[in-house]
Each structure stands twice: as structure tokens, then as C-alpha cells.
Amino acid sequence: MNKQLSIVGLLTFFLVGTTAYSQKSKVKEIELEEVVISATKFKLKKEKVGKVIHKITQEEIQNNAGRTVLELLNAIPGIEIKGSNSVLGEVKGTYIRGGRNRQVLVLIDGVPLTDPTGISLEYDLRLLSLNQIESIEIMKGASSTMYGSGATTGVINIVLKKASTNAISGTYQVSLGTNNSAISKNKSLLDKNQTATIRGTVNNFNYLTSLSFTAVDGLSAAKSNTNQEFTTDPFYSENGLVKLGYDFSDKLNIESFFNIDNLEYSFDAGTNNDSKTNQATQKQLRIGIKPNYTYKNGNVVAIASLNRVKRILFDDTFEGNSTNIEVINKWDINSNTQLISGVNYQKHFNQTNSPWGNIDEDVANFNTLDVYGAVVFTTDFDLTINTGGRLNKHSNYGNHLVYHINPSLHLFTSDDTSLKLLTSYSTAFIAPSLYQLFSVYGNTNLEPETSKTAEFGFESTYKKWLEFNVVYFNRTENNAIIFQGLSVAPWGQYANSNARINAKGIESIIELKPSSEVNVAIGYTYTDKDAEADYLPKNKITAQINYKPSENVFVSLAYKNVGERTGRYYDATTFTTVEEQLPTYQLLDINANLKLLNGRVVFFGSLTNIFNEDYEETIGYTTRGRNYKLGIRLRF
């Protein structure tokens, strides 16, 4: 209780102090973000979007220098990143609205990313360097019409940085920090990050090249419950990115990208169980090309990409390829009507060599061919209807039709106040992964998962200093793919659940902007899921106070309260699944930036878990305690 009062007191003091100071200054109008991309794959005015889309801007990314993509996403209502505060070597889980990893689709510059060697095809967000990202959009809810299989609970649309308008410009960023648990007190700087980027435009040619390195050590992944000290589990990553573009004319341009990621990390043997030998490496290669042509009333974009993954665990080698080819067309029929249509082809294969059983790429492969379309229509009385459908032809499962209808209505809009009602109904499906079908645990009789999602809510603004939105969602899932344990000989097997799974909840965000110096955002998420709710809190509160007294100074105080969760783990000694209730925990972080020489030099620092909360995200695994990080960013 004393810690809770201390946190509330610190937040209140920070808010009152910054607000009092800011009242001495003239209030400036803050321009709201006007367009988003995720809803239709093309720029669309926010006022015409019938969903609440959260956008992490470049300014927010710079203000959170030194943090990871996982940490930023975990602060957004409706998203839970399992293990975001644990050792980096442990695989993270991305859950949106109570869904699972495989129900979230990650895009980078419009290209869907999957890991064909993974259990659920999900993309590993640890591969991303935050310093290479321009912005992130998160659209929650089923989006299979526009994005196909996998976009069941949400889409994370990541836009990488582009070339600058100068002939040459660059940035270099380096940071050092501690990496302690709540009980360790190592003063060594074992969290190291650096990124170098050069970009520019010469005549019609533009380019960007970026290298990023991360090395973290000092903590064991598993948590010791005895006096025995566990070995540390280091993590190392390299990220290289090259983007080249050429403008043939005002109407035609072409972009290409080349990205390579390397991970090396150690991991432990399980709950409260150390390992000195578990090592893993992972390599990913992404290449692609993206021509873009603009005509009188529209825009057509083509994307061709290849994603290759190779992962080595123990004596097992996992290799896979994903090919994606897509053509998308936007036609502005008139000022009120927009038609989006497209065709998408994907092919995936998995080649696994393991003492426990091989997966042959000649068998473990599938392809899909999708045709889809959507119409965005706005009436003269501010009713917007976004509706469409997608026909998926799967090489293993035949045809599947998904659709959505997403109306929104501006009840009133004035210079001071606006209120928009929004609602949607959508269907989605997810085909089984190659691993779930063909591994030693696989089941070739699996059927695709299907789901139906309904949501409704509202967005409102008042005098550009108050924004408030609330959304209720309700999702039902059929044929959920679950893992049946040792009850199925010899090692267990994947199977479709006979039970219908329901997930429902409420998401709300209130943002206050009393002045140009102060911004306060408070989010609350309630999630109720009647099955497969491992580690998902029913209640989660996030709050952030941003204070910018001048163009050169920024300070932020962030608070997170994660409610009780039910966790499960397999006990190798009793051969049973153990279930535990994990208590509520709360974290308070602070970070600050100082700009010098017109922003060419930026010093930044952060202090996380200020009160050194000792808690568990995952049963039997270590979490980070109080740590600090200091860094500098140089721009030329």
C-alpha cells in the first residue's frame, strides 16, 4: 500500500507541477494526425476511419530513445506483450484483445511477415531495431478482408524510415545501461545498443542504409528459487537495412529493400530450471521490390518479397521461405467513394532436420491465392461505410470467404467538439502452420480456425485539448488449434478444440492536452476470455505524463498496473500441468531528452521500475528490476 501511495503521489506531483508551469505559457493548438494507412492500405483521412487506430509517431519514438519495440507496444491499451520485461533471449508473445500470437499480423512497409519455421508462423518482434522505424500503426480487430489469414485480432503496421531530402545526412545513436533484477545489484553497463544510419537523395535516386547492434547480459532467464546462482543468458543481435528508390516521374517510382537480421542468445531449461548449454541462433533475410504508379483518380502498388529464416536450436535446424506477391489498386470514384481491390499470392515451406523427426519441404508447404475488395463510401451527412470481402484459395483447404462491414457516423462536428460513433462486424480465419501440420507433434487432419468479431464505441474531442475513446469488443472462435499434452502418445499432438472460445472486453483512452507543454494519456483495458487465458490480465491500466517545457527539453513519466493473471507451466518432475494465480504488479518509469545545437546532439536517459518492483511476468522466470540507461544521438 505504501508503494501504491508513493506512485500515485509522484504522478500527482508531476502532473500538478507541469500543469502549473504550463499555464504561464500561451496555449498552442496541436494539429491532430490527419491520415492513417492500416484501414485501407492507402492514406485515408482519420475522420473516415471507423476504427480506433493507435499511431506511434516518429516524435514518440525519438522521445523513447533507448527502449525496444516490445516495450512501446506493451504500453498500448488492448496489447499485452508476454515477457516484455524479461530476458531478451526468451521468446515473446504478442496478444491483442485476448488473442494469441498467431492471430496478430505484423507488416513492414506493407509486406506481411511470417516465420514459416515457427509453431504459429508469427513474426519475432525481437528482430526489429526501434531506431530504424519511422512510425507504427496498431489496428485492433479482425482485418482478414484486407490482410488475409492471420489478421484475426489485430494488425501491427510498421513503417521503416525513408531517405532524407538532402544529398546526404546521417545519425548515430549509442546507449549504455544496467541490466538487473529486483534482487541483483550489478553496476556494470551490460545493456549496450548502437545504430548508425546514412540516407539521402541525389537527383531522382534515394537511398538509406542502417546498421544496428544490441548486446545484453547479466541476467538468467530462469529464476532460481534456491540459494543456487544461475548462469546468465546473454543476447546479441545485428540488424542491417538497405533501401533504394528511384523516381522515374511524378507518377511512377520504385522502391527496393534488403534486410538481414542475426540473433544469438542463450535460454534456460524451463520454470526455475537453469541450463548452461542451451544456445540458439537465428538468421533472417528479407528482400523485396515495390513499384508505385499514380494515375488520374487512383494509385496502384505492386509488392514482391522473399523472407528466408534459418534457426538452430540444440541439434535441430529449422529453415523456411515465405514468398509474397501482391498488387493493390485504389480508385477514387468520386470525392465520396473509394474502391480498393487487390490480389495476393503467398507460398511457404519448412525444412526441419531434427533427431526428433524431420520435416520435408516437399511435403511441408502450401500456397494461397487471394482476391479481395473494399469500398469506402461517405454520405453528405457524415456517415462512412467501409465494407468488403476476401476470397482465399488455400492449396490444402480450398476456398474461404471472409468479409467485414464497418460503418461510422459523426453525430456532430464543430470547431470545438466532435463525436463519432463507430461499429464493425468482421470474420476471419487462420490456416494451421506447417509445424502444426507436419512436425512430430503435427496433425494433418487439422481444420482452420475461424472467428467472428463485433465491436462498437465512440471517439470524441473537445477544443483540441481532450480526446476520449471507448470500444467494446466481442469475439467468438471456432476450431481453435490447441496442443494436447502427453495424454496423446507419444509426445502430444495439435488438435482442434471442440469448444467455442469467447473473448470480450473494453478498451478506453483519454488524452488531455491542457497546453502545448503538457500531454497526459490514460488507458484502461478489460479483457474476459473463457479459455486459453494464460497470463492475460483481466485489468490493465497505463498512464503517461509528457512534459515539454521548451523545444529542447522533454520529460516523461510512465505508469503501468497489470492485474492478476492465471499462469500455467509443465512440471517435469510430476509430469503434470501446474496452475498459479499471479498477483497484480505496477511499474513506474521516467525518461528524459535534452537537445543541443538545434537538435543535432541529443542526450537521453531513462530510469525503469523506479520502485524496484519484484514480480513475475512468467512463472519461474526473471524480470528486470530498477535499471538506468544513458545515451546520445548525433545528427549530421
Secondary structure, 3 states (H helix, E strand, C coil): CHHHHHHHHHHHHHHHHHHHHHCCCCCCCCCCCCEECCCCCCCEEHHHCCCCEEEECHHHHHHCCCCCHHHHHCCCCCEEEECCCECCCCCCEEEECCCCHHHEEEEECCEEECCCCCCCCCCCHHHCCHHHEEEEEEEECCCHHHHCCCCCCEEEEEEECCCCCCCCEEEEEEEEECCCCCCCCCCCCCEEEEEEEEEEEECCEEEEEEEEEEEECCCCCECCCCCCCCCCCCEEEEEEEEEEEEECCCCEEEEEEEEEEEEEEECCCECCECCCCCEEEEEEEEEEEEEEEEECCEEEEEEEEEEEEEEEECCEEEEEEEEEEEEEEEEEEECCEEEEEEEEEEEEEEEEECCCCCECCCCCEEEEEEEEEEEEEECCCCEEEEEEEEEEEECCCEEEEEEEEEEEEEEEECCCEEEEEEEEEEEEEECCCHHHHHCCCCCCCCCCEEEEEEEEEEEEEECCCEEEEEEEEEEEEECCEEEECCCCCCCCEEEECCCCEEEEEEEEEEEECCCCCEEEEEEEEEEEECCCCCCCCCEEEEEEEEEEEECCEEEEEEEEEECCEEEEEEECCCCEEEEEEECCEEEEEEEEEEEECCCCEEEEEEEECCCCCCCCCCCCECECCCEEEEEEEEEC
